[in-house]
Amino acid sequence: MPSLKDVKTQIGGVKKTSQITKAMNMVAAAKLRGAQQKMEAFRTYAEKFNAAMTSLSANMESGQFPLMEARSVNTVEILIITSDRGLCGSFNANILKMAEKMMARFEAEGKKVSLVCVGKKANRYFKKTGKVRKAFLDIMGTFQMFNAREIAQDVAANFLAGESDQVHLVFGKFKSVAVQRPESSPFLPIQPVDGSAEVATATGDYIYEPSPTEIMDVLLPLYLNVMVYSTMLEVGASEHAARMTAMDNATNACADMISSLTLIYNKARQGAITSELMDIVGGAEALK
């Protein structure tokens, strides 16, 4: 059985850890409020942007624009978005696991795979594979639209240069404060949306000025920026929610550990007192 001093030292250490995890939980909760508000506000903008793209691209061919050109797939690029920091449970691990499975599936089909990693966690995990073409680090804590534009332009330029034939996006989707799930979506080439259902229910046709083709030339790059920024907002909010949950679980685990160690301490103390009493009684009997 451990000594009283050792158990007391352990209890003190666990209490200090509990204070740290509780503070981190409060910080994550405060950051989550701002990140969630920003994400939900941008979701409305993204939905309207997607609706405009649906209306414009409904009657267009897939190869009408370079960013919509569908070609034979020999090289696939995966854009992976994770957080820069850890201590958020299995949030990053689930995203990395999905990306790894996707990479293995494409390679099994005989396709070459390259990776673009946004966030330190993705870069650190896949760096050893030698497949990371580019990494964007230390931006997930304070990212802005220009960061998303830089990422989208880099991936689009690589696609237009013929270095990749298809691009997929892997990120963490914010469902609720308690649920964050990894998701994947096609990124490039941009496919025209089937707008037949909307056309059937519409009461009239839209007249565009300038022409839809000229508008699409401008909107397609912006659409990529919106997609990347939207996913970065999802990952940012998910990270704080996952960290808040993880730190809450850690605080509860510390409380359970303190309770267990206190029980061990009391038993050790009781054993020490019993031993001392036995010594006193033994000494008294010897004096008789």
C-alpha positions as CSV (number, residue, x, y, z in Angstrom):
1,M,0.0,0.0,0.0
2,P,1.4,3.5,-0.9
3,S,2.5,5.8,1.9
4,L,0.3,8.6,3.2
5,K,2.7,11.2,1.7
6,D,2.6,9.6,-1.7
7,V,-1.2,9.5,-1.8
8,K,-1.5,13.0,-0.6
9,T,0.9,14.2,-3.3
10,Q,-1.2,12.4,-5.9
11,I,-4.4,14.0,-4.7
12,G,-2.8,17.4,-4.9
13,G,-1.6,16.8,-8.4
14,V,-5.0,15.6,-9.6
15,K,-6.7,18.7,-8.0
16,K,-4.3,21.0,-9.9
17,T,-5.0,19.1,-13.2
18,S,-8.8,19.5,-12.5
19,Q,-8.4,23.2,-12.1
20,I,-6.6,23.4,-15.5
21,T,-9.2,21.3,-17.3
22,K,-12.0,23.3,-15.8
23,A,-10.4,26.6,-16.9
24,M,-9.8,25.1,-20.4
25,N,-13.5,24.1,-20.5
26,M,-14.6,27.6,-19.7
27,V,-12.2,29.1,-22.3
28,A,-13.5,26.7,-25.0
29,A,-17.1,27.5,-24.1
30,A,-16.4,31.3,-24.5
31,K,-14.7,30.8,-27.9
32,L,-17.4,28.4,-29.1
33,R,-20.1,31.1,-28.7
34,G,-18.3,33.5,-31.1
35,A,-17.3,30.7,-33.6
36,Q,-20.8,29.3,-33.7
37,Q,-22.4,32.7,-34.3
38,K,-20.0,33.4,-37.1
39,M,-20.5,29.9,-38.7
40,E,-24.3,30.1,-38.5
41,A,-24.3,33.7,-40.0
42,F,-22.1,32.5,-42.9
43,R,-24.2,29.4,-43.5
44,T,-27.1,31.7,-44.7
45,Y,-24.7,33.5,-47.1
46,A,-23.4,30.1,-48.4
47,E,-26.9,28.8,-49.0
48,K,-27.9,31.9,-51.0
49,F,-24.6,31.6,-53.0
50,N,-25.3,27.9,-53.7
51,A,-28.9,28.8,-54.9
52,A,-27.5,31.4,-57.3
53,M,-24.9,28.8,-58.6
54,T,-27.8,26.3,-59.1
55,S,-29.8,28.7,-61.1
56,L,-26.9,29.7,-63.3
57,S,-25.3,26.3,-63.9
58,A,-28.6,24.4,-64.5
59,N,-28.3,24.5,-68.3
60,M,-24.6,24.6,-68.7
61,E,-22.2,21.8,-69.8
62,S,-19.6,20.4,-67.5
63,G,-16.7,21.3,-69.8
64,Q,-17.9,24.8,-70.5
65,F,-15.4,26.4,-68.0
66,P,-11.9,25.2,-67.0
67,L,-12.9,24.7,-63.4
68,M,-15.9,22.6,-64.5
69,E,-13.9,20.4,-66.9
70,A,-14.4,16.7,-66.1
71,R,-11.6,14.6,-67.3
72,S,-10.1,11.1,-66.9
73,V,-9.0,10.7,-63.3
74,N,-5.4,9.7,-62.8
75,T,-4.4,12.0,-60.0
76,V,-6.6,12.9,-57.0
77,E,-5.9,15.6,-54.5
78,I,-7.4,15.6,-51.0
79,L,-7.8,18.9,-49.2
80,I,-7.9,18.1,-45.4
81,I,-8.9,20.7,-42.9
82,T,-8.2,20.0,-39.2
83,S,-7.3,22.2,-36.2
84,D,-3.8,23.4,-35.2
85,R,-4.2,22.4,-31.6
86,G,-5.1,19.1,-29.8
87,L,-6.9,18.3,-26.5
88,C,-10.3,18.1,-28.3
89,G,-11.0,14.4,-28.0
90,S,-11.2,12.3,-31.2
91,F,-12.3,15.2,-33.4
92,N,-9.1,15.4,-35.4
93,A,-8.5,11.7,-35.4
94,N,-11.9,11.0,-37.0
95,I,-11.1,13.5,-39.9
96,L,-7.7,11.9,-40.4
97,K,-9.1,8.4,-40.4
98,M,-11.6,9.4,-43.1
99,A,-8.9,11.0,-45.2
100,E,-6.7,7.9,-44.8
101,K,-9.4,5.6,-45.9
102,M,-10.2,7.8,-48.9
103,M,-6.5,7.9,-49.8
104,A,-6.2,4.1,-49.6
105,R,-9.3,3.6,-51.8
106,F,-8.0,5.8,-54.5
107,E,-4.6,4.2,-54.4
108,A,-6.2,0.8,-54.6
109,E,-7.9,2.0,-57.9
110,G,-4.4,2.8,-59.2
111,K,-4.7,6.6,-58.9
112,K,-1.9,8.9,-57.6
113,V,-2.9,10.8,-54.5
114,S,-1.5,14.2,-53.2
115,L,-2.6,16.0,-50.1
116,V,-3.1,19.6,-49.1
117,C,-3.2,19.9,-45.3
118,V,-4.8,22.9,-43.5
119,G,-3.9,22.7,-39.8
120,K,-1.0,21.3,-37.9
121,K,-2.7,18.0,-37.0
122,A,-3.2,16.9,-40.6
123,N,0.3,17.9,-41.6
124,R,1.9,16.2,-38.7
125,Y,0.0,13.0,-39.4
126,F,0.5,12.7,-43.1
127,K,4.0,14.3,-43.4
128,K,5.6,10.9,-43.0
129,T,3.7,9.6,-46.1
130,G,5.6,12.1,-48.4
131,K,2.3,12.9,-50.2
132,V,1.7,16.3,-48.7
133,R,2.0,18.8,-51.6
134,K,1.4,21.9,-49.5
135,A,0.5,22.7,-45.9
136,F,-1.1,25.8,-44.4
137,L,-0.2,26.0,-40.7
138,D,-0.9,28.3,-37.8
139,I,-4.0,29.9,-39.4
140,M,-6.9,27.9,-37.9
141,G,-6.9,30.0,-34.7
142,T,-7.4,33.4,-36.5
143,F,-8.3,32.6,-40.1
144,Q,-10.0,35.1,-42.3
145,M,-11.5,35.0,-45.9
146,F,-8.1,35.9,-47.4
147,N,-6.7,32.6,-45.9
148,A,-9.5,30.6,-47.6
149,R,-8.9,32.5,-50.9
150,E,-5.2,31.6,-50.7
151,I,-6.0,27.9,-50.2
152,A,-8.7,27.8,-52.9
153,Q,-6.4,29.6,-55.4
154,D,-3.6,27.2,-54.8
155,V,-5.8,24.1,-55.2
156,A,-7.5,25.6,-58.3
157,A,-4.2,26.5,-59.9
158,N,-2.9,23.0,-59.4
159,F,-6.1,21.6,-61.0
160,L,-5.9,24.0,-64.0
161,A,-2.2,23.1,-64.5
162,G,-3.3,19.4,-64.9
163,E,-1.4,18.3,-61.8
164,S,-4.7,17.0,-60.3
165,D,-7.7,15.7,-62.1
166,Q,-10.1,15.6,-59.1
167,V,-10.1,17.3,-55.7
168,H,-12.0,16.2,-52.6
169,L,-12.6,18.1,-49.4
170,V,-12.4,16.3,-46.0
171,F,-13.4,18.3,-42.8
172,G,-15.3,18.2,-39.6
173,K,-19.0,19.1,-39.8
174,F,-20.6,20.9,-36.8
175,K,-23.9,19.2,-36.1
176,S,-24.4,20.4,-32.5
177,V,-22.3,21.2,-29.4
178,A,-22.3,17.4,-28.6
179,V,-21.9,16.0,-32.1
180,Q,-19.2,16.8,-34.7
181,R,-18.7,14.3,-37.6
182,P,-16.1,14.1,-40.3
183,E,-17.5,14.6,-43.8
184,S,-16.2,14.6,-47.4
185,S,-17.4,16.5,-50.4
186,P,-16.2,16.9,-54.1
187,F,-14.4,20.2,-54.6
188,L,-13.1,20.1,-58.2
189,P,-14.2,19.9,-60.9
190,I,-17.3,22.0,-60.1
191,Q,-20.2,20.1,-61.5
192,P,-23.3,21.9,-62.9
193,V,-26.3,21.5,-60.6
194,D,-29.4,19.8,-62.0
195,G,-31.9,22.6,-61.7
196,S,-34.8,20.8,-63.5
197,A,-36.9,20.6,-60.3
198,E,-36.5,24.3,-59.6
199,V,-37.3,25.2,-63.2
200,A,-40.5,23.1,-63.0
201,T,-41.8,24.9,-60.0
202,A,-40.6,28.4,-61.0
203,T,-43.1,31.0,-62.0
204,G,-40.8,32.7,-64.5
205,D,-37.3,32.9,-66.0
206,Y,-34.5,35.0,-64.7
207,I,-32.9,37.6,-67.0
208,Y,-29.2,38.0,-66.3
209,E,-27.1,41.1,-67.0
210,P,-24.4,40.5,-68.1
211,S,-24.8,37.0,-69.6
212,P,-24.7,33.9,-67.4
213,T,-21.4,32.9,-68.9
214,E,-19.7,36.2,-67.9
215,I,-21.2,35.9,-64.4
216,M,-20.0,32.3,-64.0
217,D,-16.5,33.3,-65.0
218,V,-16.5,35.6,-61.9
219,L,-18.5,33.4,-59.6
220,L,-16.7,30.1,-60.0
221,P,-13.5,31.2,-58.2
222,L,-15.6,32.9,-55.5
223,Y,-17.6,29.7,-55.1
224,L,-14.4,27.9,-54.2
225,N,-13.5,30.6,-51.7
226,V,-16.9,30.3,-50.1
227,M,-16.6,26.5,-49.9
228,V,-13.2,26.6,-48.2
229,Y,-14.1,29.4,-45.8
230,S,-17.4,27.7,-44.9
231,T,-15.6,24.4,-44.0
232,M,-13.0,26.3,-42.0
233,L,-15.8,27.9,-40.0
234,E,-17.3,24.4,-39.4
235,V,-14.0,23.0,-38.3
236,G,-13.3,26.0,-36.0
237,A,-16.7,25.7,-34.2
238,S,-16.4,21.9,-34.0
239,E,-12.9,22.2,-32.5
240,H,-14.1,24.4,-29.6
241,A,-17.2,22.2,-29.0
242,A,-15.1,19.0,-29.0
243,R,-12.5,20.6,-26.6
244,M,-15.2,21.8,-24.3
245,T,-16.7,18.3,-24.1
246,A,-13.2,16.7,-23.7
247,M,-12.2,19.0,-20.9
248,D,-15.6,18.5,-19.1
249,N,-15.0,14.7,-19.3
250,A,-11.4,15.2,-18.0
251,T,-12.7,17.3,-15.1
252,N,-15.2,14.6,-14.2
253,A,-12.5,12.0,-14.4
254,C,-10.4,14.0,-12.1
255,A,-13.2,14.2,-9.6
256,D,-13.6,10.4,-9.7
257,M,-9.8,9.9,-9.3
258,I,-9.8,12.2,-6.3
259,S,-12.6,10.3,-4.7
260,S,-10.7,7.0,-5.3
261,L,-7.4,8.4,-4.0
262,T,-9.2,9.8,-0.9
263,L,-10.5,6.4,-0.1
264,I,-7.0,4.9,-0.5
265,Y,-5.6,7.7,1.7
266,N,-8.2,7.0,4.4
267,K,-7.5,3.3,4.4
268,A,-3.8,3.9,4.6
269,R,-4.3,6.4,7.5
270,Q,-6.6,3.9,9.3
271,G,-4.0,1.2,8.8
272,A,-1.2,3.5,10.2
273,I,-3.4,4.4,13.3
274,T,-4.2,0.7,13.9
275,S,-0.5,-0.2,13.7
276,E,0.4,2.5,16.2
277,L,-2.3,1.4,18.6
278,M,-1.1,-2.2,18.3
279,D,2.4,-1.0,19.2
280,I,1.1,0.9,22.3
281,V,-0.9,-2.1,23.4
282,G,2.0,-4.4,22.8
283,G,4.3,-2.1,24.8
284,A,1.8,-1.9,27.7
285,E,1.5,-5.7,27.8
286,A,5.2,-6.0,27.9
287,L,5.5,-3.7,30.9
288,K,3.1,-5.9,32.9
